[in-house]
Amino acid sequence: MELGGMSTAERRAVRSTYRSLRLGVVLLLVLLVTAVAVEASRAGCWLDSLSAYYWTGAHDAVVGALCAVGTLLVVYTGTDDVEDALLDIAGFLALVVALTPTEPGSGCPGDVVADVPAALADARTSLTALVVAGLLATGARTFVAVRSGGSTPATLARGAGALVVLAVAVTLVAAPDVLLRSAHDTAAVLLFVAVVAVVVRNAFAARAVSSRWALAYALLGATMLLTLSVVVALNATVETWAHAVLVVEALLVGLFAAFWVLQTIEHWGAEVARSRVTPR
């Protein structure tokens, strides 16, 4: 160890770990989409949402990928406290989506639903474990944010994350049946809201660094919002369209992956600063 801080090898290892973590998110999204596409190809048709593939041969890939992405988003440290808090919220919600199955999907003729064990339809055990871990994590991070004198937006963002976990915990105890019926859809919507917020925030934050990156993030954020608006409008006007949710989810997953790749490229060459240690 160098007296001035980390050695060159240690800084290289930290930077490599950071890059691998970011690339891992993209690869997991590719895994998710590929599993769904392969299952749809085998069935010869598409179900009405990505989540509906929980009940098909893509079950393990869907749940595994969502859990892994959620974990990586929580573990990853954002460029500032607000972005970090939003990513924590998105990660927790991705875990809720993964662990609370929706109803078996429609959109395909005949019976294409796999024989998934009935126990997997009851998410109470998994949600209980998730809530315990989530309360410990958000409680600790909120406490640190308050004690460290962080900015008001950062403290509010951390508090919002704690409230999301607390809301799931309270509902799980007070009205578990309501939670099991509504948790998946509610978490999925809030997940995309958090993701769009991260992209839009980067568009504003990047203006102080590079107008090129700011424009790229702004275009992605605007495209996400436009996608939501267009698909919602089409779903309301075209009554025979059964795949609106699938299209929204697929496009937003793709756009988020594009944002994550762009942000990875932007920060790829970032150096790990040497910590200043006063030699004795």
PyMOL commands that set and color helices and strands:
alter all, ss='L'
color gray80, all
select helices_A, chain A and resi 8-43+51-55+59-75+81-99+118-121+124-147+152-174+176-208+211-237+244-267
alter helices_A, ss='H'
color red, helices_A
deselect
rebuild
show_as cartoon
